[in-house]
Amino acid sequence: MKSGLPTVAIDLFEEQKIQGAAFHCYSEIYTDSIRVGIMGAEHLMQQGFKCFAFVGEVNDVSWSRQRRDQFTQCLEAAGLTCYCYPTPPPSCRNWGKELHRLGAWLLSLPKPIGLMAAMDVRGRQVIEACHHNNIDVPGEVAVLGVDNDPLICNLCDPPMSSIALDAEVGGYRAAEFLDLLMQKQKQFYAKNRSSSPPMRFSFQPTGVVLRRSTELFIIEDELVIEALKFIRINATLSLTVAQVSRHLDVSRRTLEMRFQKYLNRSVLSEIIQQKLERIKLMLSDESLTIHEIALMCGFESEAYFCRFFRRETGQTMSEYRKSRLVS
């Protein structure tokens, strides 16, 4: 800490950034945990769950609390309740002891339930506790992690769905910060670090990578389930409500009535939502041009594609991309 070497921190705790704390004057790369929590809630709600739960990092660190708070607030705004796993006391943080505590809590939850874990490691522990207590995943508890670590996610049984983070962009920005600090450019790094505000950059979640741990629609209507699957598979095509109804061999009116009954939204709104999710994911790849994304998403006119995105999000695509790259 006293070496004077250029330093870039990653995901500091809030208490480490307050005035006078050891790391408060250091530049930082951090995860947008607010958006992570919102994305987790939106995904599980879209799966049709009515009951929700959250399991935080065992030491209840600040980024875990942020994810929990945004997850629960998003659900509460929709009139839904979330069960939050109580942070274990220090004496129970050994996994051998906590396995039984977490298992008992999972058994007490209403089923079926959509559960978000603060990170993939925690999600793997939830799945292990479910197996230990004969709780079916995803039949009774659907588990969503964060980080999309392929080793952890694919070794889970069943493989775990997870929110992917744009860590590559974060890594490049950290290297850029460090290079600027090493060059000691005046606008970025003053001799007296405390007089120069630190640089901060948040890297974003890019989307949910679906695996079998959340591969379940909690909807008591096979027609709606099949419609959702068809829409999500064909989200990048020029899909219409009429095409969905023809695929299912039902009238458009019947399909719309069933969507309103079980999802409280229209078929068109589901098509638009799924298309937007794919567009945003593609926009995170800076190697793709707007024109290329438009063609990949079934838009023949780039101008109409841009108007569609702005109408639905309130942002231009350039603004959306810039918001991801500027802290």
Secondary structure, 3 states (H helix, E strand, C coil): CCCCCCCEEECCCHHHHCCCCCCCCCEEEEECHHHHHHHHHHHHHHCCCCCEEEECCCCCCHHHHHHHHHHHHHHHHCCCCEEECCCCCHHHCCHHHHHHHHHHHHHHCCCCEEEEECCHHHHHHHHHHHHHCCCCCCCCEEEEEEECCHHHHHHCCCCCEEEEECHHHHHHHHHHHHHHHHHCCCCCCCCCHHHCCCCEEEECEEEEECCHHHCCCCCCCHHHHHHHHHHHHCCCCCCCHHHHHHHHCCCHHHHHHHHHHHHCCCHHHHHHHHHHHHHHHHHCCCCCCHHHHHHHCCCCCHHHHHHHHHHHHCCCHHHHHHHHHCC
